[in-house]
């Protein structure tokens, strides 16, 4: 089992979701709205508030997706993410993959591979 986590441009999320659903046996996805910065850096603004100046950092909005999949599905999922989320512009995002030691489906108490099927 592997965890695939990707951070992508939010406007690519719907297109990516539809592409992933076309993968036979696709296990599902968790999505979160996140903020951060990479090479493009955060922008900093100053704002006056009740006679004091606050530093306000504007982070870049992104979408984070998380998928736990069987090892044999990882290449197809990663390839789909990279091909679908690619615009060629800075800030397209990143994909990370790491091993999962254990999984439990709470409802049935199934463990490991059975829990993600």
PyMOL commands that set and color helices and strands:
alter all, ss='L'
color gray80, all
select helices_A, chain A and resi 10-21+71-85+112-116
alter helices_A, ss='H'
color red, helices_A
select strands_A, chain A and resi 2-8+30-36+43-49+52-58+60-69+93-99
alter strands_A, ss='S'
color yellow, strands_A
deselect
rebuild
show_as cartoon
